[in-house]
Amino acid sequence: MSGDSGDLLPDALQPAHEARAALVASLLESPDERIDEGAEEEWQATIQRRMAEMDFGTVRTISWTYIRARVDQCTRQRKD
């Protein structure tokens, strides 16, 4: 891939909705040539660790309502 990767998103957002949807589908279907053999085991270990942290109360959860409000706030700030 050539050019500045920062130009990819603005360029990809230019076509019509159908063309963007086709691009996304194509990207999702494209194979990842790199295979991380240990990724599945690492994800399982991370999931187990995070579940244990929640069970023991060593982490504080955040509600989806709060997260959504923060995302909306950040999105509005970027548009201003």
C-alpha positions as MATLAB code, in Angstrom:
seq = 'MSGDSGDLLPDALQPAHEARAALVASLLESPDERIDEGAEEEWQATIQRRMAEMDFGTVRTISWTYIRARVDQCTRQRKD';
ca = [
       0.000    0.000    0.000;
       1.378    3.357   -0.926;
       0.651    6.855    0.285;
      -0.167    8.153    3.704;
      -2.398    5.789    5.658;
      -4.073    8.851    7.174;
      -5.605    9.477    3.740;
      -7.315    6.097    3.625;
     -10.369    6.878    5.742;
     -11.356   10.150    4.055;
     -10.878    8.511    0.661;
     -12.887    5.437    1.700;
     -15.766    7.595    2.941;
     -16.191    9.382   -0.402;
     -18.123    6.733   -2.388;
     -21.843    6.101   -2.055;
     -23.163    4.066    0.857;
     -23.425    0.886   -1.249;
     -19.807    1.189   -2.377;
     -18.612    1.718    1.211;
     -20.628   -1.312    2.356;
     -19.055   -3.418   -0.386;
     -15.585   -2.185    0.636;
     -16.219   -3.103    4.275;
     -17.516   -6.548    3.314;
     -14.490   -7.102    1.112;
     -12.088   -6.093    3.885;
     -13.834   -8.337    6.405;
     -13.682  -11.287    4.032;
     -10.039  -10.771    3.109;
      -7.755  -13.262    4.795;
      -5.232  -12.154    7.350;
      -1.940  -13.585    6.194;
      -0.465  -13.454    9.680;
      -1.583  -16.199   12.032;
      -0.867  -15.777   15.707;
      -0.688  -19.319   16.996;
      -0.933  -18.295   20.659;
      -3.674  -15.686   20.293;
      -6.571  -17.940   21.277;
      -4.853  -19.108   24.450;
      -3.902  -15.534   25.344;
      -7.495  -14.356   24.859;
      -8.788  -17.185   27.042;
      -6.298  -16.298   29.790;
      -7.279  -12.630   29.575;
     -10.974  -13.470   29.758;
     -10.420  -15.721   32.780;
      -8.339  -13.052   34.520;
     -10.907  -10.338   33.900;
     -13.756  -12.548   35.085;
     -11.840  -13.301   38.289;
     -11.198   -9.579   38.819;
     -14.929   -8.926   38.541;
     -15.785  -11.850   40.839;
     -13.372  -10.637   43.524;
     -14.374   -6.983   43.148;
     -10.874   -5.803   42.289;
     -12.148   -3.832   39.291;
     -15.011   -1.408   38.907;
     -17.394   -1.896   36.005;
     -18.795    0.957   33.950;
     -22.364    0.931   32.665;
     -23.112    0.982   28.953;
     -25.258    4.094   29.538;
     -22.234    5.969   30.903;
     -19.946    4.768   28.109;
     -22.463    5.712   25.422;
     -22.886    9.187   26.930;
     -19.090    9.698   26.943;
     -18.784    8.534   23.330;
     -21.587   10.888   22.303;
     -19.924   13.743   24.202;
     -16.540   13.124   22.559;
     -18.161   12.857   19.135;
     -19.955   16.180   19.598;
     -16.724   17.861   20.774;
     -14.854   16.688   17.678;
     -17.534   18.108   15.397;
     -17.297   21.550   17.033;
];
